[in-house]
Each structure stands twice: as C-alpha cells, then as structure tokens.
Amino acid sequence: MFNVYYSQKEKEIAIALQDKIKDHGYEVIRVRNFHDRRSKNIQIMIDKDDGTPVTIQDCEGVHIFLLQILKTNELRKFSDYSFEISSPGINKPLTRLQDFQNNKGKLIKVITLFKIANKKKFVGYLQEVQNDCIIIRMFECGESVAIRFDSISEAYLEYEKK
C-alpha cells in the first residue's frame, strides 16, 4: 500500500488514527511532524468520507476526539505534542493510492526524491495509475512520464485556471 510519510512517527500516528476517525466519517489524508527546541507539533490533515468540504467545526470535533484518544496506551507517548487538525484545501496533497486513482485526468504537481529525466518537479495531467507508478502528461511539453510511487516525495492537485 502506497502512502507518503516523512518519518516512522508520522506513519504510526496515521495508522493509529485512521480506523478511529473513520468511524466518525473522516479520513486521515496526511500527518506531518514539526518540532524545534521549544515545541513539538503534529499536523493532521483530514477529509470527509462523503466528499463534502471539511469545516472548522469538523476540525474542532476531530481535535476534541483526538485529545480523548491521546489518553489511550496506543498514543499516550504523543501527549506532549500540540496537534493541529486541518482540511486539504484547494491543492489537496495526494498521499495514498486512492488519492491518485480518484484524480485521474486532473492537473497535479509531483516532486520526486531524485531526478527523473533531469527533473525533480513535474506538473501535468494524471493519465494513468498503475500498481507501482503513475503516468503524467506534462503540462509544458505534452510528453508523458512514468513516476514510480517509491520515488515520490510530495504530490498535490494543482489549481487549474480556466
């Protein structure tokens, strides 16, 4: 299963939360861990199962629910972190295989871990989603490029000006 995580901690939190918030009609889109000498923060991006927009009230509700979950053994070790719950917004990150499958034909931006065809940034239309890669028809030249999932650092929907 393909998911984009920057650390084991992010993966652990996402897995621990996914089933719990799914029961309330939400999905974990992305987890990011930010910390410095003074603070430890975890950003959790959520979306609704039914596809309707996430509201501030949704974020507040998930935050309250999260605070209750932090008392369990599973997530107790993260109780000294500040948590931020957010919605995906217009440039939704694509972090799961289903995100790519659900957005075929749309304009996306992909940043890779290393250069592919002398580039690390690709903007184009998502043509195909295969087991191990995606195929993008690049916006500027119309050529197609295959990008393996394990080489993706970040991927986002791009706002397309009409």
NUKETI-619886 format. One line per 2 residues: number of its first residue (from 0); for each residue x, y, z of N, C-alpha, C, CB. Coordinates in nm, 4 decimals, padded with zeros to 6 digits, always signed. Glycine has a CB too. Example, Ala and Ser with C-alpha at 12.3 -4.5 7.8 and 13.67 -1.06 7.14 Angstrom:
// NUKETI-619886
0 = +01.3190 -00.5690 +00.7800 +01.2300 -00.4500 +00.7800 +01.3200 -00.3300 +00.7800 +01.1308 -00.4473 +00.9046  +01.2850 -00.2250 +00.7080 +01.3670 -00.1060 +00.7140 +01.2900 +00.0030 +00.7870 +01.4084 -00.0598 +00.5725
// end
This chain:
// NUKETI-619886
0 = +00.0844 -00.1185 +00.0000 +00.0000 +00.0000 +00.0000 +00.0884 +00.1241 +00.0000 -00.0958 +00.0002 +00.1221  +00.0590 +00.2163 -00.0863 +00.1383 +00.3377 -00.1009 +00.0840 +00.4479 -00.0112 +00.1399 +00.3839 -00.2471
2 = +00.1692 +00.5059 +00.0695 +00.1389 +00.6252 +00.1491 +00.2670 +00.7060 +00.1610 +00.0816 +00.5877 +00.2913  +00.2535 +00.8384 +00.1681 +00.3698 +00.9250 +00.1806 +00.3843 +00.9676 +00.3261 +00.3576 +01.0488 +00.0875
4 = +00.4934 +00.9248 +00.3880 +00.5275 +00.9665 +00.5246 +00.6728 +01.0091 +00.5241 +00.5024 +00.8514 +00.6293  +00.7057 +01.1082 +00.6054 +00.8446 +01.1503 +00.6172 +00.9160 +01.0800 +00.7310 +00.8522 +01.2994 +00.6367
6 = +00.8399 +01.0210 +00.8237 +00.9039 +00.9556 +00.9372 +00.8171 +00.8403 +00.9871 +00.9300 +01.0568 +01.0508  +00.8788 +00.7550 +01.0645 +00.8073 +00.6434 +01.1251 +00.7001 +00.6945 +01.2211 +00.9050 +00.5502 +01.1987
8 = +00.7281 +00.8056 +01.2877 +00.6326 +00.8659 +01.3814 +00.5047 +00.9065 +01.3092 +00.6951 +00.9882 +01.4515  +00.5195 +00.9700 +01.1921 +00.4024 +01.0098 +01.1136 +00.3203 +00.8885 +01.0723 +00.4454 +01.0886 +00.9896
10 = +00.3890 +00.7851 +01.0291 +00.3205 +00.6631 +00.9875 +00.2458 +00.6005 +01.1054 +00.4210 +00.5625 +00.9283  +00.3098 +00.5957 +01.2198 +00.2490 +00.5376 +01.3400 +00.1227 +00.6125 +01.3811 +00.3491 +00.5381 +01.4554
12 = +00.1279 +00.7440 +01.3781 +00.0115 +00.8248 +01.4157 -00.1014 +00.8058 +01.3147 +00.0498 +00.9741 +01.4255  -00.0689 +00.8087 +01.1866 -00.1709 +00.7919 +01.0824 -00.2410 +00.6577 +01.0953 -00.1082 +00.8047 +00.9433
14 = -00.1652 +00.5529 +01.1165 -00.2238 +00.4194 +01.1290 -00.3098 +00.4097 +01.2541 -00.1139 +00.3124 +01.1320  -00.2622 +00.4672 +01.3644 -00.3382 +00.4615 +01.4902 -00.4694 +00.5390 +01.4805 -00.2540 +00.5168 +01.6056
16 = -00.4712 +00.6471 +01.4039 -00.5908 +00.7312 +01.3955 -00.6900 +00.6885 +01.2881 -00.5505 +00.8720 +01.3704  -00.6404 +00.6326 +01.1807 -00.7248 +00.6092 +01.0633 -00.8539 +00.5348 +01.0961 -00.6475 +00.5316 +00.9600
18 = -00.8456 +00.4219 +01.1598 -00.9668 +00.3445 +01.1875 -01.0575 +00.4146 +01.2873 -00.9304 +00.2068 +01.2396  -00.9965 +00.4838 +01.3817 -01.0757 +00.5509 +01.4854 -01.1575 +00.6667 +01.4301 -00.9849 +00.6013 +01.5956
20 = -01.0981 +00.7479 +01.3420 -01.1759 +00.8610 +01.2903 -01.2641 +00.8190 +01.1725 -01.0822 +00.9748 +01.2475  -01.2311 +00.7074 +01.1093 -01.3148 +00.6550 +01.0002 -01.4554 +00.6282 +01.0515 -01.2535 +00.5252 +00.9404
22 = -01.4654 +00.5801 +01.1754 -01.5958 +00.5537 +01.2364 -01.6791 +00.6806 +01.2526 -01.5772 +00.4873 +01.3715  -01.6148 +00.7971 +01.2498 -01.6841 +00.9254 +01.2638 -01.7025 +00.9962 +01.1291 -01.6071 +01.0158 +01.3593
24 = -01.6677 +00.9272 +01.0186 -01.6904 +00.9839 +00.8858 -01.5753 +01.0625 +00.8277 -01.8072 +01.0704 +00.8903  -01.4532 +01.0424 +00.8813 -01.3367 +01.1167 +00.8329 -01.2263 +01.0215 +00.7890 -01.2844 +01.2116 +00.9417
26 = -01.1328 +01.0768 +00.7115 -01.0137 +01.0038 +00.6692 -00.8905 +01.0866 +00.7014 -01.0194 +00.9701 +00.5179  -00.7818 +01.0193 +00.7362 -00.6537 +01.0868 +00.7532 -00.5905 +01.0976 +00.6147 -00.5595 +01.0096 +00.8545
28 = -00.5676 +01.2206 +00.5720 -00.5048 +01.2447 +00.4419 -00.3531 +01.2482 +00.4563 -00.5558 +01.3768 +00.3802  -00.3066 +01.3188 +00.5588 -00.1620 +01.3341 +00.5769 -00.1330 +01.3660 +00.7227 -00.1051 +01.4454 +00.4842
30 = -00.0172 +01.3198 +00.7689 +00.0330 +01.3537 +00.9020 +00.1726 +01.4107 +00.8832 +00.0340 +01.2282 +00.9987  +00.1979 +01.5259 +00.9432 +00.3310 +01.5866 +00.9387 +00.3743 +01.6211 +01.0800 +00.3324 +01.7132 +00.8483
32 = +00.4990 +01.5927 +01.1085 +00.5587 +01.6170 +01.2394 +00.6573 +01.7332 +01.2267 +00.6296 +01.4884 +01.2941  +00.6356 +01.8384 +01.3053 +00.7247 +01.9542 +01.3062 +00.7717 +01.9756 +01.4492 +00.6534 +02.0825 +01.2500
34 = +00.9002 +01.9942 +01.4682 +00.9478 +02.0221 +01.6042 +01.0747 +02.1052 +01.6005 +00.9726 +01.8914 +01.6811  +01.0924 +02.1784 +01.7078 +01.2156 +02.2539 +01.7284 +01.2497 +02.2432 +01.8769 +01.2006 +02.4050 +01.6824
36 = +01.3372 +02.3254 +01.9250 +01.3803 +02.3156 +02.0656 +01.2680 +02.3463 +02.1639 +01.4963 +02.4103 +02.0911  +01.1738 +02.4302 +02.1236 +01.0694 +02.4748 +02.2162 +00.9368 +02.4020 +02.2038 +01.0457 +02.6187 +02.1967
38 = +00.9080 +02.3452 +02.0893 +00.7760 +02.2846 +02.0722 +00.7804 +02.1623 +01.9816 +00.6788 +02.3863 +02.0159  +00.6802 +02.0782 +02.0013 +00.6612 +01.9599 +01.9181 +00.5185 +01.9654 +01.8661 +00.6889 +01.8263 +01.9981
40 = +00.5050 +01.9661 +01.7342 +00.3742 +01.9802 +01.6717 +00.3501 +01.8693 +01.5710 +00.3617 +02.1162 +01.6040  +00.2244 +01.8279 +01.5638 +00.1836 +01.7305 +01.4643 +00.0620 +01.7865 +01.3928 +00.1531 +01.5915 +01.5288
42 = +00.0728 +01.7951 +01.2588 -00.0382 +01.8423 +01.1775 -00.1066 +01.7202 +01.1167 +00.0102 +01.9420 +01.0663  -00.2371 +01.7126 +01.1360 -00.3159 +01.6029 +01.0801 -00.4159 +01.6635 +00.9831 -00.3884 +01.5198 +01.1926
44 = -00.4055 +01.6240 +00.8586 -00.4969 +01.6728 +00.7564 -00.6051 +01.5674 +00.7378 -00.4223 +01.7029 +00.6216  -00.7303 +01.6121 +00.7448 -00.8428 +01.5194 +00.7341 -00.9299 +01.5545 +00.6138 -00.9269 +01.5212 +00.8633
46 = -01.0077 +01.4583 +00.5719 -01.1096 +01.4792 +00.4709 -01.2330 +01.4015 +00.5150 -01.0603 +01.4342 +00.3285  -01.3465 +01.4338 +00.4566 -01.4701 +01.3641 +00.4906 -01.4908 +01.2459 +00.3967 -01.5909 +01.4601 +00.4841
48 = -01.5451 +01.1384 +00.4503 -01.5739 +01.0195 +00.3695 -01.6720 +01.0484 +00.2561 -01.6295 +00.9093 +00.4577  -01.7673 +01.1385 +00.2822 -01.8726 +01.1636 +00.1838 -01.8337 +01.2657 +00.0773 -01.9963 +01.2104 +00.2539
50 = -01.7118 +01.3191 +00.0836 -01.6636 +01.4119 -00.0174 -01.7047 +01.5564 +00.0021 -01.7097 +01.3678 -00.1482  -01.7843 +01.5860 +00.1040 -01.8226 +01.7250 +00.1295 -01.7041 +01.7986 +00.1925 -01.9485 +01.7326 +00.2224
52 = -01.7008 +01.9313 +00.1813 -01.5874 +02.0077 +00.2359 -01.5764 +01.9957 +00.3886 -01.6007 +02.1550 +00.1973  -01.4533 +01.9953 +00.4367 -01.4258 +01.9943 +00.5805 -01.4444 +02.1360 +00.6335 -01.2810 +01.9413 +00.6110
54 = -01.5194 +02.1488 +00.7433 -01.5447 +02.2792 +00.8039 -01.4579 +02.2980 +00.9282 -01.6937 +02.2942 +00.8400  -01.4585 +02.4189 +00.9799 -01.3870 +02.4463 +01.1052 -01.4456 +02.3598 +01.2171 -01.3956 +02.5981 +01.1427
56 = -01.5769 +02.3432 +01.2160 -01.6419 +02.2601 +01.3180 -01.5954 +02.1149 +01.3090 -01.7946 +02.2672 +01.3034  -01.5733 +02.0661 +01.1865 -01.5203 +01.9297 +01.1699 -01.3818 +01.9192 +01.2329 -01.5139 +01.8907 +01.0195
58 = -01.2972 +02.0182 +01.2052 -01.1612 +02.0170 +01.2608 -01.1649 +02.0226 +01.4134 -01.0791 +02.1354 +01.2055  -01.2516 +02.1064 +01.4685 -01.2648 +02.1155 +01.6145 -01.3117 +01.9831 +01.6732 -01.3628 +02.2276 +01.6529
60 = -01.4109 +01.9203 +01.6096 -01.4625 +01.7920 +01.6574 -01.3568 +01.6830 +01.6556 -01.5807 +01.7491 +01.5737  -01.2798 +01.6762 +01.5479 -01.1727 +01.5760 +01.5389 -01.0655 +01.6060 +01.6425 -01.1108 +01.5730 +01.3964
62 = -01.0362 +01.7325 +01.6669 -00.9365 +01.7690 +01.7670 -00.9800 +01.7225 +01.9061 -00.9130 +01.9209 +01.7664  -01.1038 +01.7462 +01.9406 -01.1560 +01.7017 +02.0707 -01.1494 +01.5499 +02.0814 -01.3015 +01.7503 +02.0911
64 = -01.1897 +01.4824 +01.9759 -01.1842 +01.3363 +01.9734 -01.0397 +01.2877 +01.9877 -01.2464 +01.2821 +01.8426  -00.9475 +01.3560 +01.9188 -00.8054 +01.3207 +01.9260 -00.7525 +01.3331 +02.0685 -00.7235 +01.4097 +01.8319
66 = -00.7910 +01.4383 +02.1380 -00.7466 +01.4556 +02.2767 -00.7933 +01.3398 +02.3644 -00.7986 +01.5884 +02.3332  -00.9104 +01.2860 +02.3360 -00.9591 +01.1690 +02.4102 -00.8764 +01.0450 +02.3759 -01.1085 +01.1436 +02.3794
68 = -00.8430 +01.0309 +02.2473 -00.7639 +00.9150 +02.2030 -00.6235 +00.9185 +02.2628 -00.7555 +00.9112 +02.0490  -00.5680 +01.0388 +02.2834 -00.4315 +01.0513 +02.3359 -00.4168 +00.9920 +02.4757 -00.3902 +01.1972 +02.3384
70 = -00.5257 +00.9667 +02.5416 -00.5207 +00.9067 +02.6750 -00.5053 +00.7546 +02.6690 -00.6466 +00.9427 +02.7530  -00.5177 +00.6972 +02.5492 -00.5043 +00.5524 +02.5348 -00.3567 +00.5142 +02.5285 -00.5786 +00.5027 +02.4086
72 = -00.3283 +00.3915 +02.5595 -00.1900 +00.3422 +02.5567 -00.1256 +00.3592 +02.4205 -00.1857 +00.1963 +02.5963  -00.2056 +00.3396 +02.3174 -00.1561 +00.3431 +02.1798 -00.0900 +00.4769 +02.1436 -00.2702 +00.3153 +02.0840
74 = -00.1481 +00.5874 +02.1894 -00.0971 +00.7191 +02.1518 -00.0491 +00.8021 +02.2701 -00.2029 +00.7947 +02.0788  -00.0442 +00.7449 +02.3871 -00.0051 +00.8196 +02.5069 +00.1312 +00.8863 +02.4918 -00.0035 +00.7274 +02.6271
76 = +00.2223 +00.8234 +02.4230 +00.3580 +00.8791 +02.4094 +00.3613 +01.0102 +02.3305 +00.4485 +00.7777 +02.3417  +00.2503 +01.0463 +02.2654 +00.2429 +01.1723 +02.1901 +00.1668 +01.2802 +02.2666 +00.1764 +01.1489 +02.0548
78 = +00.1388 +01.2566 +02.3930 +00.0569 +01.3514 +02.4693 +00.1280 +01.4848 +02.4951 +00.0171 +01.2892 +02.6016  +00.2601 +01.4913 +02.4771 +00.3297 +01.6194 +02.4958 +00.3423 +01.6998 +02.3652 +00.4687 +01.5944 +02.5538
80 = +00.2733 +01.6561 +02.2604 +00.2722 +01.7260 +02.1324 +00.1500 +01.8165 +02.1223 +00.2743 +01.6256 +02.0158  +00.1635 +01.9233 +02.0455 +00.0475 +02.0044 +02.0081 -00.0034 +01.9496 +01.8759 +00.0835 +02.1585 +01.9973
82 = -00.1332 +01.9361 +01.8652 -00.1929 +01.8823 +01.7437 -00.2719 +01.9893 +01.6715 -00.2825 +01.7630 +01.7757  -00.2565 +01.9927 +01.5400 -00.3307 +02.0840 +01.4549 -00.4085 +01.9992 +01.3556 -00.2359 +02.1860 +01.3822
84 = -00.5379 +02.0211 +01.3487 -00.6214 +01.9491 +01.2538 -00.6565 +02.0462 +01.1416 -00.7506 +01.8907 +01.3225  -00.6400 +02.0044 +01.0168 -00.6675 +02.0940 +00.9053 -00.7374 +02.0192 +00.7922 -00.5377 +02.1581 +00.8547
86 = -00.7892 +02.0969 +00.6978 -00.8529 +02.0401 +00.5791 -00.7529 +02.0427 +00.4635 -00.9833 +02.1186 +00.5421  -00.7773 +01.9644 +00.3597 -00.6824 +01.9586 +00.2492 -00.6712 +02.0870 +00.1679 -00.7201 +01.8483 +00.1591
88 = -00.7763 +02.1645 +00.1578 -00.7698 +02.2871 +00.0793 -00.7741 +02.2606 -00.0701 -00.6449 +02.3634 +00.1133  -00.7502 +02.3646 -00.1466 -00.7653 +02.3575 -00.2921 -00.6557 +02.2729 -00.3583 -00.7640 +02.4980 -00.3509
90 = -00.5345 +02.2768 -00.3057 -00.4225 +02.1983 -00.3588 -00.4021 +02.0749 -00.2723 -00.2920 +02.2833 -00.3645  -00.5022 +01.9895 -00.2698 -00.5026 +01.8712 -00.1846 -00.3795 +01.7846 -00.2097 -00.6298 +01.7897 -00.2078
92 = -00.3106 +01.7448 -00.1023 -00.1984 +01.6528 -00.1195 -00.2490 +01.5142 -00.1605 -00.1155 +01.6437 +00.0106  -00.1744 +01.4502 -00.2452 -00.2042 +01.3131 -00.2867 -00.1050 +01.2245 -00.2128 -00.1944 +01.2943 -00.4450
94 = -00.1534 +01.1525 -00.1135 -00.0636 +01.0755 -00.0284 -00.0932 +00.9263 -00.0293 -00.0710 +01.1265 +00.1118  -00.2073 +00.8892 -00.0855 -00.2486 +00.7493 -00.0844 -00.2809 +00.7050 -00.2263 -00.3706 +00.7281 +00.0085
96 = -00.2729 +00.5771 -00.2511 -00.3027 +00.5240 -00.3837 -00.4413 +00.5691 -00.4292 -00.2936 +00.3703 -00.3839  -00.5394 +00.5644 -00.3408 -00.6755 +00.6044 -00.3776 -00.6833 +00.7514 -00.4166 -00.7710 +00.5769 -00.2625
98 = -00.5974 +00.8367 -00.3598 -00.5955 +00.9780 -00.3986 -00.5597 +00.9918 -00.5466 -00.4951 +01.0574 -00.3113  -00.4625 +00.9141 -00.5905 -00.4229 +00.9180 -00.7306 -00.5327 +00.8584 -00.8180 -00.2904 +00.8426 -00.7516
100 = -00.5882 +00.7461 -00.7766 -00.6943 +00.6821 -00.8547 -00.8160 +00.7726 -00.8696 -00.7354 +00.5507 -00.7897  -00.8501 +00.8467 -00.7652 -00.9674 +00.9345 -00.7673 -00.9457 +01.0634 -00.8453 -01.0075 +00.9682 -00.6271
102 = -00.8227 +01.0912 -00.8849 -00.7929 +01.2181 -00.9510 -00.7343 +01.2025 -01.0907 -00.6984 +01.2969 -00.8668  -00.7627 +01.0901 -01.1546 -00.7174 +01.0711 -01.2923 -00.7756 +01.1807 -01.3806 -00.7578 +00.9309 -01.3452
104 = -00.6928 +01.2316 -01.4704 -00.7372 +01.3354 -01.5622 -00.7167 +01.4758 -01.5086 -00.8811 +01.3156 -01.5946  -00.6826 +01.4882 -01.3815 -00.6658 +01.6212 -01.3213 -00.5199 +01.6652 -01.3255 -00.7166 +01.6214 -01.1760
106 = -00.5015 +01.7958 -01.3147 -00.3680 +01.8553 -01.3145 -00.3052 +01.8357 -01.1764 -00.3739 +02.0069 -01.3520  -00.1843 +01.7793 -01.1729 -00.1156 +01.7554 -01.0462 +00.0292 +01.8038 -01.0550 -00.1204 +01.6053 -01.0091
108 = +00.0871 +01.8216 -00.9372 +00.2294 +01.8552 -00.9258 +00.2938 +01.7445 -00.8436 +00.2520 +01.9979 -00.8594  +00.4047 +01.6921 -00.8926 +00.4770 +01.5851 -00.8237 +00.6213 +01.6286 -00.8050 +00.4692 +01.4507 -00.9031
110 = +00.6718 +01.6103 -00.6840 +00.8125 +01.6354 -00.6529 +00.8731 +01.5000 -00.6186 +00.8301 +01.7398 -00.5339  +00.9832 +01.4682 -00.6839 +01.0449 +01.3369 -00.6629 +01.1662 +01.3466 -00.5706 +01.0862 +01.2756 -00.7971
112 = +01.2042 +01.2336 -00.5178 +01.3197 +01.2260 -00.4285 +01.4510 +01.2457 -00.5029 +01.3213 +01.0926 -00.3566  +01.4520 +01.2100 -00.6310 +01.5709 +01.2221 -00.7135 +01.5271 +01.2585 -00.8552 +01.6545 +01.0900 -00.7121
114 = +01.6207 +01.2965 -00.9379 +01.5886 +01.3401 -01.0734 +01.5410 +01.2239 -01.1608 +01.7100 +01.4065 -01.1370  +01.4380 +01.2540 -01.2366 +01.3861 +01.1637 -01.3393 +01.3819 +01.2472 -01.4668 +01.2420 +01.1033 -01.3012
116 = +01.4500 +01.2033 -01.5684 +01.4599 +01.2798 -01.6936 +01.5093 +01.4222 -01.6651 +01.3222 +01.2839 -01.7663  +01.6096 +01.4327 -01.5783 +01.6741 +01.5598 -01.5419 +01.5841 +01.6583 -01.4677 +01.7254 +01.6257 -01.6649
118 = +01.4773 +01.6094 -01.4060 +01.3866 +01.6966 -01.3324 +01.3458 +01.6309 -01.2007 +01.2621 +01.7296 -01.4172  +01.3105 +01.7160 -01.1045 +01.2537 +01.6667 -00.9783 +01.1107 +01.7167 -00.9583 +01.3414 +01.7103 -00.8599
120 = +01.0679 +01.8167 -01.0375 +00.9324 +01.8711 -01.0279 +00.8602 +01.8485 -01.1596 +00.9350 +02.0223 -00.9919  +00.7397 +01.7944 -01.1487 +00.6594 +01.7646 -01.2657 +00.5193 +01.8201 -01.2460 +00.6550 +01.6128 -01.2925
122 = +00.4700 +01.8909 -01.3464 +00.3319 +01.9391 -01.3451 +00.2674 +01.8871 -01.4718 +00.3235 +02.0970 -01.3358  +00.1567 +01.8177 -01.4536 +00.0885 +01.7624 -01.5699 -00.0400 +01.6935 -01.5318 +00.1783 +01.6660 -01.6425
124 = -00.1033 +01.6372 -01.6335 -00.2309 +01.5688 -01.6137 -00.2060 +01.4218 -01.5811 -00.3209 +01.5823 -01.7393  -00.2686 +01.3766 -01.4758 -00.2554 +01.2372 -01.4331 -00.3316 +01.1492 -01.5308 -00.3079 +01.2171 -01.2873
126 = -00.2583 +01.0754 -01.6112 -00.3195 +00.9918 -01.7144 -00.3553 +00.8534 -01.6628 -00.2266 +00.9792 -01.8328  -00.2637 +00.7942 -01.5892 -00.2807 +00.6537 -01.5528 -00.2216 +00.6267 -01.4149 -00.2151 +00.5622 -01.6578
128 = -00.2846 +00.5346 -01.3433 -00.2338 +00.4897 -01.2139 -00.2155 +00.3392 -01.2247 -00.3313 +00.5286 -01.0947  -00.0916 +00.2959 -01.2083 -00.0617 +00.1534 -01.2151 -00.0223 +00.1050 -01.0756 +00.0518 +00.1246 -01.3186
130 = +00.0106 -00.0219 -01.0638 +00.0459 -00.0796 -00.9329 +00.1652 -00.0124 -00.8680 +00.0746 -00.2264 -00.9475  +00.2642 +00.0255 -00.9479 +00.3874 +00.0787 -00.8909 +00.4222 +00.2191 -00.9371 +00.4996 -00.0116 -00.9235
132 = +00.3389 +00.2794 -01.0237 +00.3728 +00.4116 -01.0751 +00.2497 +00.4867 -01.1250 +00.4746 +00.3994 -01.1869  +00.2727 +00.6141 -01.1527 +00.1725 +00.6968 -01.2183 +00.2303 +00.7452 -01.3500 +00.1293 +00.8164 -01.1283
134 = +00.1434 +00.7791 -01.4427 +00.1883 +00.8353 -01.5698 +00.1241 +00.9726 -01.5831 +00.1512 +00.7419 -01.6918  +00.2095 +01.0723 -01.6051 +00.1663 +01.2117 -01.6152 +00.1982 +01.2631 -01.7552 +00.2351 +01.3003 -01.5065
136 = +00.1005 +01.3311 -01.8171 +00.1260 +01.4031 -01.9425 +00.1637 +01.5446 -01.9025 -00.0001 +01.4008 -02.0405  +00.2908 +01.5769 -01.9225 +00.3451 +01.7026 -01.8721 +00.2809 +01.8229 -01.9392 +00.4952 +01.7066 -01.8924
138 = +00.2510 +01.9205 -01.8569 +00.1785 +02.0412 -01.8965 +00.2534 +02.1214 -02.0020 +00.1526 +02.1282 -01.7753  +00.3835 +02.1423 -01.9812 +00.4559 +02.2333 -02.0700 +00.4918 +02.1749 -02.2054 +00.5797 +02.2780 -02.0036
140 = +00.5069 +02.0421 -02.2144 +00.5518 +01.9863 -02.3428 +00.4602 +01.8782 -02.3989 +00.6895 +01.9299 -02.3272  +00.3667 +01.8289 -02.3202 +00.2733 +01.7275 -02.3690 +00.3274 +01.5854 -02.3686 +00.2317 +01.7620 -02.5061
142 = +00.4546 +01.5674 -02.3315 +00.5114 +01.4328 -02.3245 +00.4670 +01.3643 -02.1961 +00.6656 +01.4377 -02.3324  +00.4647 +01.2323 -02.1986 +00.4264 +01.1556 -02.0802 +00.5505 +01.1040 -02.0087 +00.3339 +01.0384 -02.1185
144 = +00.5399 +01.0975 -01.8771 +00.6491 +01.0455 -01.7956 +00.5896 +00.9527 -01.6902 +00.7312 +01.1615 -01.7292  +00.6588 +00.8423 -01.6657 +00.6180 +00.7479 -01.5612 +00.6999 +00.7784 -01.4358 +00.6381 +00.5981 -01.6075
146 = +00.6309 +00.7869 -01.3224 +00.6974 +00.8143 -01.1951 +00.6574 +00.7061 -01.0965 +00.6608 +00.9563 -01.1405  +00.7570 +00.6351 -01.0480 +00.7312 +00.5280 -00.9510 +00.6862 +00.5876 -00.8174 +00.8581 +00.4403 -00.9310
148 = +00.5939 +00.5192 -00.7504 +00.5449 +00.5661 -00.6212 +00.6573 +00.5810 -00.5196 +00.4398 +00.4710 -00.5677  +00.7529 +00.4880 -00.5209 +00.8601 +00.4943 -00.4215 +00.9603 +00.6067 -00.4479 +00.9330 +00.3627 -00.4172
150 = +00.9428 +00.6801 -00.5581 +01.0305 +00.7952 -00.5839 +00.9592 +00.9286 -00.5585 +01.0817 +00.7908 -00.7282  +00.8325 +00.9247 -00.5172 +00.7563 +01.0469 -00.4932 +00.7836 +01.0992 -00.3527 +00.6055 +01.0219 -00.5129
152 = +00.8236 +01.2253 -00.3462 +00.8418 +01.2929 -00.2187 +00.7116 +01.3618 -00.1780 +00.9576 +01.3951 -00.2269  +00.6520 +01.4345 -00.2719 +00.5256 +01.5054 -00.2491 +00.4464 +01.5078 -00.3785 +00.5504 +01.6503 -00.1972
154 = +00.3133 +01.5083 -00.3649 +00.2259 +01.5219 -00.4810 +00.1014 +01.5989 -00.4379 +00.1880 +01.3817 -00.5410  +00.0548 +01.6873 -00.5258 -00.0591 +01.7739 -00.4952 -00.1472 +01.7912 -00.6179 -00.0112 +01.9110 -00.4444
156 = -00.2752 +01.8162 -00.5936 -00.3601 +01.8659 -00.7013 -00.3158 +02.0088 -00.7289 -00.5139 +01.8583 -00.6641  -00.3181 +02.0482 -00.8523 -00.2833 +02.1855 -00.8887 -00.4111 +02.2580 -00.9286 -00.1778 +02.1892 -01.0047
158 = -00.4230 +02.3801 -00.8844 -00.5371 +02.4612 -00.9215 -00.5220 +02.4975 -01.0687 -00.5485 +02.5887 -00.8317  -00.6240 +02.4700 -01.1446 -00.6179 +02.4970 -01.2881 -00.7023 +02.6200 -01.3202 -00.6667 +02.3741 -01.3699
160 = -00.6359 +02.7235 -01.3668 -00.7059 +02.8460 -01.4056 -00.7761 +02.8231 -01.5368 -00.6090 +02.9655 -01.4160  -00.9007 +02.8548 -01.5406 -00.9789 +02.8337 -01.6627 -00.9767 +02.9571 -01.7486 -01.1229 +02.7957 -01.6298
// end
